[in-house]
């Protein structure tokens, strides 16, 4: 059953363009702004989006708070890095298992159960922090449970959206979700830093537990959503079946391969601390600025994402967006290279403001390009995948999102150690552009992908 016919995501009276035509005939500025049609036409999606937006801010608060807490206990950067390492395996496993669950059971119930697990892990973290437990393993374990639950929730939510919205509204929904993440990554860490410094870590965890109730509001407002078509019991056979499907789905497969290319070769965030200390100056403040600039670029892109809903050749758009991402990443590397050469290899005593501004602009461009790519990759995945495998494809999407940047971190760290701080961004950006230019020429099928006739 298509839940959009139940008054939650549109009606038979909806115009063929999904209700987008009349607002587009307004001012040029309005046509550039994010398309709010998904919020207007699907109350269920609106509730889900609002609830998720609130919960995501809390999630970012906890991510930063856990790192600060572990450092407060151990005074070890390595111990802080282990938070991500502990979470990686459970996140990857949750991507496969959660996708299978979403293709077998009522997706609303799957989301609700995993939300309860996630909320319990956050509440437990706050409780043991109030009790002044200073063993690190409980925080590692609870952070891993929380990350795995969030992965299952994300995969299930992605599988539900095509049942809540008309197909032509999926790009706008993806752009709105991009705004959610950009806002969370920009605001959440700032809130965490202020709260940890002012009221302490336990109260910061507690804020996330309170904000997470937004997720429940969004999920409880959804209709029941049992997957259409053939259902297979979750397990190894279900995973094998999804991989078999992926082998015959070149367009969906391309979205994963293209994204992995960008993330493996274009993730220079591990050099931010060294760049702040040795090249740009400003230390931790500069690191915060560089990190925020990437998120700010994605946020601004989301706010001005209106024209993305009219793009038909979405595969070609993904390729060009990732090429632009590569250009911006390489420009960040150029800023580091030129600044390093100008400083003669001597660490600056004060922040070099012009270089920091240029580096921030390059990273903002990378964030914006990445957001464009994410909008179209998400849309292709949701529109082209049949409903009976959509959850598993969303789960695999989260595996790629979780694993790709970690491989990129490892590669960037190795290149920076062997060559220089500027090398991962500059060389990686050039590699990305070269690969995308080759794919433009030789991956013709994906370049011809038509949003009006989505095929896997």
N, C-alpha and C positions, 0 to 999 in steps of 0.2 A: 504493500500500500504506500502511496506517495503522500506523505504528511502535509505537503503544500496544499493539498486539496481540502484540508480541514480548516481553512481560514487562518493558518499560522504563517504561511509563507507565500500568499498570493491567492488569486481567485481566477475563475474563468473570465472575469471581466477585465483582467489585467491586460494592458496593451502589449503587443508583440515585443516591444523593446523593453518590457519589464517596468514601464512607468517612468523611463528615464528621459523621454523625448521632450516633454514640456519644460522641465527645469533647465534643459540644455539650451533652450531658446532664449534664456535670460541673458544676463550680462556675461561678458567674456570671463571676468574674474570668477563668477560663480561656477562656470563650466570647468574651471581649473581645480576647484576645491573638491575635497573628498566627497564621493557620492554616498549620501545617507539613505538611499532607497532601501537597502536591506533592513535598516532599523525601522523604517516607516511601514514596510510591507509585511514584515514578519515579527509580530510581538514576541514569539518564542526566541527568535534570534536576538532581538533587542535585549531581552532579559539575560540571555546567555552571555552576550557580549559585555553588558554592564557588569554582571557578576564576575566574569573572567577578568575584566580590566582591574577591578578592585583587588581580586585575589592575586593577580600577577604582581602588583606593587608590593604586596606583603611577601610574596615569594622572593623578590629581589632583596627586600629588607633582610630576610633570613640568610640568603646566600652570603651577603656581606657580613652579617652579624656572626655567623658561624666561623668565618675566616678570622675575624677580629678576636673572637672568643678563644679559638684554638691558639692563636698567637699569644694571647694574654696568659694562657695556661702554660705553654711550652717555650715561648720566645724563639720559635723555630719556623722559618719560612718553608722548610721542607714539610714540616707537620701540617702547615696550612695547605700546601699543594696536595697532600694526601686526601683531603676532603673530596676533591674532584676524582681522584683515582678510585677511591672507595665507591663512588657513585657510578662510575662508568660501566662496570660490569652489570649491575642491576638495571641500569637504564637501557642497555642494549637488550638484555633478556626481557625486560618489560615491553620493549618495542615489539618483539615478536609475539610474546604471550598476550599482551594487551590487544594487539591487532586481531589475533585469533579469537579472543573473547568477544571483541566488538562485532565479529562476523558470525557469532554463534548465538549470543544472548541479546536481550533487550538492551540497547546501547544506553538508554537512560539509567537503567539499574546498574550497569557496569560503571558508569560515571559516578553514580551516587555512592556505590560501595567503595570505590577507590578514593573518592573525596573524603569519606569518613576515615579511611586509613591515613590519608595525608594529614588531615586535621588532627588526628590522634598523635601522629609523630611530632607535629609542631607543638601540640600541647604538652607532650611528654618532655620535649626539649626545654620548654619554658619551665616546667616543674622541677626538673633536675638542676637547672641553672639557679632557680630560687633556693634549692637545697644545697647549693655550692658544691655540687659534684665536680671534681676536677680530673677525673679520668677522661681521656680523650675518646676511647673506643665507643662509648654510648652516643656521643655526638656524631662520630663518623657513621655509625650504624643507622641512627635516626635520620641523618641527612640523606643517606642512601635510600632508605625506605621512602622518604619524602620525594626524592628525585624519581624513583621508579613509579610511584603513584602518579606523579605529575605527567610522566611519559604516557602512561595508560590513559589518563584523562585527556591528554592532548590528542592522542591517536583516535580515541573514541569521539571526541568533539569534532575532529576533522571529518570523520566518516558520517557524522550526523548532518553537517551543513547542507549537502545537496538535497536532503530530505526536507529542509526548512525553507529553502530559497529557490527561486526560479534560476535556471542555468545562467542566464545573462547577468545575474546579480552576484555570481561567485567572485569575479574579480574585485568588485566593490567590497565584498565581505572580507576578502583576503587583505585588501588595503586597510580596512578598519582594524583587522587583527594585527596588522603591522604597526598601526598607531598605538594599539594597546601595548605591544612589546617595547616599542621605542619609548613610550611614556614611562613604562615600568622600569626600564633599564636606566632612564635618565633620573627619575624621581626617587625610586627605591633606594639606591645606594646612598643618596644624599640624606634621606630620612634616617637610614641605618647609622650613618656616621654621626649625625646630630644626637640621636637617641642613645647610642652606646656611650658617647662622651658625656651626656647630661644625666641620664637616669639609669644607665647600666644595661648589660646584655640581657638579663632575664626579662625585663620589661620590653625590650626590643623584640624578643621572641614572642611575647604575649601579644604585641601589636599584630604580628603576622597571624596569630591564631584568631584574632578578632576580624581582621580584614578577610581571612579565608572564608568567613561565613558568606561572603558575596558569591563564592562558587556554588554554595548550596542553593542560594536564591535562584541563580541561573538554571541549575539542573532541575530543581523541583518544578519549574515552570514549563518544562518540556513535555511533549506528548510521549507516550510509549513508542519505541522505535525498534521493532524486531526486524532484523535484516531480511531483505527480499532474496528470493532464489534459493539455491542449494546451500545447505548448512553442513559444515563438517565439524566434528568434535575437536576442541582445541588440543593441540599436541604437536608432536614432531611431524605427523602426516599433514597437518594443516599448514605448517610452515613450508614443507616440501611442495604442497599444492600451490601455495602463493608464489614460490620461486618458479615453478613450472609456468604459471600464468605470466610472470614477468618476462620470461624468455620469449613469449609471443606478443609482448606489448612494447614495441620499440619506443613509442612516444613517452610512456611512463618511465621506462628504463632510462631514457635520455635525461629526464629531469633529475634523476639521482646521479648519473655520471657527470653531468654538467656541474651540479652543485659540488660534488666531491672535488672536481678540478679546481673550482674557486676556493674551496675551504683548505685543501691540502697545500696549494701554492700561494694562497693569499691571506694567511693568518699570521701577521707579524706582531701580535699583541704581546708575545713573550719578550720582545725587545723593548717594550715601553719603559720598564724600570731602568734599564741600562741607558736608554735614550735620554730619560729625564736626568739621570745622574751624570752621564759622561759627555753628552752631545748638546742637548737643548738647554740643560740647566733646569732648576726648579724642583728637582726631585719628585717626591710623591704627588705634589700639586700638579705638576706637568703630566704625570701618569694619569691622574684623574681627569684632566682636561682632554687628553688624547682619547681616553676611553669614552668620555661623554660625547665628544664630537662625532664619533661613529654612530652612536645611538641617536644623536640629534639630527644627523643627516637622514637617517631612516624615518624619524618622526616627521620631519618637514616634508619629506617625499610623500609620506602617507597623507598628510594634510592637503597636499596638492596633487592627489592621485586621480582626480576626476577623468582626465583623458584616457586612463588605462582601460576603462571599461569599453572603449571603442576599438581596441586593437584586436584584429582578427588573427593575424599570423603570430600566435603567441609563442611558438617554438623559436621563431626568428627573433622575437623580442627578448626571450631568455638569453639567447646567444649574444645579442648586442649588449644587453645589460651586464652580463658577466664580462664581456670585453671592456666595457666602461669601468667596471669594478677593477679589472686588471690595470687599466691606465691610471686610475686614482691611487691604487696600491703602489705602483711603480713611482708615481710622483712623490708619495710619502718617502720612499727610499731615496729619491733624488734630493729631497730636502735634508735628510740625514747625512747623505754623502757630501753635499756642498757645505753644510754647516760644520761637519767634521773636518773637511779640508781647510776651511777658513779658520778654524780654531787650532789647527796644527796638532790635533790629537790631545790637546790639553783640556781637561774637564773645566767647564765654565763655573765661575764662582757665583754668577747671577743668572737668572733665566734669560734666554735670548728670545725676546718677545716676537720679533718679526718671523723667526724660524718656527716658533711654536704656533703662530697664527697660520702660517703656510701649511705646516704639518696638519693642523686641525682642519683646514679647508679640504686638504686631500683626503683625510679620513672621513669627513662629512660626505664628500662625494662618493667614497667607497660605500658608506652606509646607505646612501640614497640608491645607488646602483644595485646593491644587494637587496634592498627592499623591493625594487621593481622586479628583479629576478624572482624573488620569493613570491610575489603576487601572482605571477604567471605560472610558476612551477606548481604552486598550490592549486591554482584554478585548473590546470591541465590534469593534475592528479585526481581532484574531486569530480571533475566533469567526465573524464574518460574512463575511469575505473568502474566496472560494474559494482552494484551495491553489495553483492555477496563476497567480494574480495576487498572492498574499499577500506575496511578496518585494518586488514593486514598490510595494505599498501601505505596507509597512514602510519602504521607501526614501523614499517621499514623506513619511511621518511624520517621518523624520529631517531632511528638508529644511525642514519646518515648524518643528521644534524648533530647527534651526540658524538659520533666517532670521527667525522671528518675534521673538525677543528682541533681535536686532540692529536691526530696524525700531523696536522699542519703545525701545531705547537712544537712537536718533536722535530720536524724537519727544519722549522725556522730556528730553533735553538741550536741545532747542529751546524747550519750554515753560518749563523752569527758567530759561533765559536771558531769555525774553520776559517772564515773570511773576515767579516766585519759586521757591525751592528746594522749598517744600511743594506747589507746584501740580501737578507730574506725578502724584504719588501720590493726592492728594485728588481732583482732577478726573478722572483716569483711573479710579480706583475707582468713582466715581459713574457714569461712562459705562458701565463693565462691568456694574454692577448694573442700570442702565436697559435695556441691551440684553438681558440675560438675562431680565428680567421680560417684555419684549416677546416673546422667543422661547418662554417658557413658555406664552404665550397663543396665539401664531400658528404656531409650529413643532410642530404637534400630532403629526405622524408620528414625529419623533425622541423626543418625550416618551413615546410609547406603545411604544417599542422594548422587546421582551420577551426577556430573557436565555434563557428556556426555548425560544424559537423565533427564533434569530438570523437576521436577514435584512440583506443589504447595503443 
